[in-house]
Amino acid sequence: MQVKITVLFLLYNASQYVHGLFEAIALQRHPDHDQQQDWLEVLFMDNGSTDETGRVLAEAMEAAGSP
């Protein structure tokens, strides 16, 4: 059984930080795995933001090739 690390980010009015967050996530490495998707699961929750967090998050996920 393959074990993954799951990280949950709760976002509220965080549109200005989303791109930096994606950059930081992309830099993460695991010594036993070549592919990040083999060991890391990242979940985002927009907690009712009143800014553009949802839109910026959706665009960043699409650009990263995430569902």
Protein Blocks (a to p, Z undefined) as FASTA:
>chain_A
ZZddddddddehkllmmmmmmmmmmmpccfkbfblklmpccddddehiablmlmmmmmmm
mmnopZZ
